[in-house]
């Protein structure tokens, strides 16, 4: 392929993220990182399909987005219904794969059915969502895939076999999508936060306290933040800003990457 066949930079102004006329889909949208990403995209003018199992949470999200430049539409969906997930992604310009779940257990005690569900929601469903979104993206010569990965997409931790396996797989899927999508103007990247202040992490603190037989306070200080130079949790809005940057006009040359925001964890 010659260089002249590769789409050039997005010509729209960079003085503020403008996604008006774009349709985005965010999974796990009802809370935490997904909620922050949804509101950030709507603030930039995108029409956002908010996908989650939590119908009540989606109702609250739609209310919170009232008055923003872009509308938010609630799409209650179980991502283990892979055919439905693929259909839901049709016609989207921006895809944010965020939905996740976590269980902290040693491998020998890890329930196989939970391992399977984690891989389905966090790896198979993103594959099917990407598969559903790409025809439209390719047809128009523009698309943005942002996979909310984790520092655990780059590093492993004990007791998280399913989560680490899923995130490592998501990293590989993202890179393949980047290579295949480049000539069509489609970028694919991962955002890799450390521990984010979300309900998922709050539950994980309790699980880790049980697994390590220490207090929740010691879990935060000695387990979650042990390898980070910046000793605090990441805020969901910080992750949403990284996601938004990758959708902006000056990010068209950024693809196949993993954007670490882990407080220096992976600098060791």
N, C-alpha and C positions, 0 to 999 in steps of 0.2 A: 504494500500500500504506500503510495507517495504521500509526502507531508501535506500536499495541497488538498487531499481528500478528507483531512481531519478537520472537523468544525473548529472555528476560531473562538476567541473569547466572547462571552455574553456581552452584547452591546449596550445593555441597559445601565443606567447610572449607578454609581457605587456609593453615593452620599447617604444611603440608608437602604436597608434591604427592602426591595420591592418585589413581592411575589404575586401581585395582582394578576388575575387570569390563570394562575396555576392551581392545580388540584393536588392536595397532599393527602396521604394516608399515614396515620400513626397508630401502631398497635400498643396495647397496654396503656391506653390513653387516659384512663379514669383517675390515675393518681401518680404521684412521684415524678419521675423523669418524663413519662409519657404525657402527663398533664402539662408540665412546663413546656415541652416541645410543641404540643398542640396550641397552647396560648401564644407561643412565640411565632409560630407560622401564621396564625390568624392575625396577629398584630402586624405582620408584614403583608397582609392582604390575601393570603392564600385561602381557598376553600378547603377545609380540613375534614376528612372522614375520620372520626375518632372511633377506633375499634377497641372493644374490651368486653370481658364477660360481665363486668359489674354495671348493670343497667342503671342503678341508682347513682353510681359515681359518674356515669356519662351524663345523666340528667343535670347533676350539679355542675359539670364541666361546661355544658351548653349554656347554662345560666351565667356562669362566670365569664364566658366569652361574649355575652350579649353586649353589643355596642362596639366590638372590635371591627376593624376594616374587613376582615374575612370571616365568613360564616363557618360555624362548627356544626357538623352533622353527626348525631349519635348512631353508631352501627354496632349494636350488641352482637357479639360473635365469639364462639368457642373455636379457637385456632386449631384444636385437634380435628375439626372438620376441614380437612385440607382442601377439598374441592371448593368449599365455600370461601376459604381464605383466598384461593387463586382468583375466584370470580370477583371478590371484593376489591382486588387491586387493579382491575381493568380500568383503563382510562386515567390512571394517576400519573402526574408529572414528577412528584416527589414521594418517595417511600421511606418511612422511618420505621425500621424493625426494632422495636423496643421491648415487647412483652417478654416477661421472664418469670421464673419461679425457682425456689431454692430449697434444698434440704441438706442439712449438715449431718452426715453419718459416716462412720468408717465403711470402707468398701464391703467388708464381710457382713455388715449389718444393713447395707443399703437396699431398700426394697426394689426388686427388678422392675415392677410396674411403675414406680416413681421415676426410675432412670429412663424408662421408655417415654413417659409423658414429658419429662424435661427435654429430651432430644426432639420430640415431636413439636412442642411449642417453640423451642428456641433455635432449632436448626431446620427441621423439615418445613415448618410453616414459613419461615423466611424464604426458603427456596421457592415454595409455591407462590408466595407473594411477589417475589422478583419475577418469576416466570409469568405471572399474570400481568405485571406492570410493563414489562419490556416491549411488547408489540407496539403499544401507544408511544412509548418513549422513542423507540427506534423510528417510528413513522414520522415523528415531528423533529427528529434530530436533536433532542434535548431531554435530559432526565437526571435526577439526583437520587441515588440510593445511599441512605445513611443508616448504618447498622450500629445500634447502641450495644457495643461489646463491653469490655471490662478489662481492667488490669489482668483478670483471670483468663482473658484471651491470649495473654502474653506470658503469664506466669501461672504456676500451679500452687495450690494450697492443700493441705491435708483435709480429708473429710468432705470434699466437694467434687467427687468424681463426675457426677452428671453435669453440673454447672460448668466445670472446667472443660470437659469434653465438648459440650455444646458451644461454648464461646470460642474454643480453638477451631471447631468446625466452621463457625460463622466467619472467622477471620479468613479461612481458605475460600469459602463461598464468595465473600466480598471481593477478594483478589481476582477470582475467576471472572466475576461479573464486570470488574474494572477492565480486564483485558479484552473481553468480548465486546463490551459496550463502547470502548474508546472511539472507534471509527464512526459510531452513531451519535456522538455528543453526549453520552451517558457516563457519569462518574459514579463510582462506588467506593465508599470509605467506611472505616470503623471509627467510632469515638470510644476511647478506653478510659473511663473514669476509675478512680479508686472507690472507696466506700462512700456512697451517696446517702444523704439524709432522707431516707424513704421508709415506708412501712416494711418493705422487704428486708432492709438492713436491720430495722428494729427487731424483727422476728429472728433474724440470724444471730443477733447478739444473744438472745435468750438461748438459742440452740447451741451456740459456741460455749456459753457459760456452762450448760449441761455437759457438753462433750469434754471440756477441759477441766470441769469441776472447780471453776473459779467464779468470782462475782461478775455481773455485767460491766461494772466500771473497769475491772481489770481486763475484760475482753476488749473493750474499746482501746485502752492504753497499750496493752501488751500483745494483743493479737491483731486487731483490725489496723491499727496505726503503727505497728512495730517497725515496718520497713519504709514508712513514709517520712520524708524530711519535713513536710508541712503537717503539723499535728492537729488536723481537724477533718471533719467530714466534708465532702464536696456537696454543694447545694444543687438541687435539681435545675435551677435557672442557669447555673454555670454550664451544665451539660447542654442545655437547650441553646445557649449562645454558640457553643462549639458546633452543634448541629446546624444552626442557622448560617454560620460562616461557610460551611461546606456547600450550602445551597446558593451562595451569593455569586455575583458576577466575576469576582477575582479568584474564584476557586475552580475555574474550569480546567486548570492544569494539574489539580490535585486529585489523584485517583489511585486506588490500590494501596492506600496508606492506612496506618493505625495512629490516630491522634491521641497520644497519651495525655491524660490530665489526672495524674496519680500522685501528685505531691512529691515527686522524686523517687517513688517506689522502684521503678525500673532503671533508675540511674545507678543502682548498686551493681 
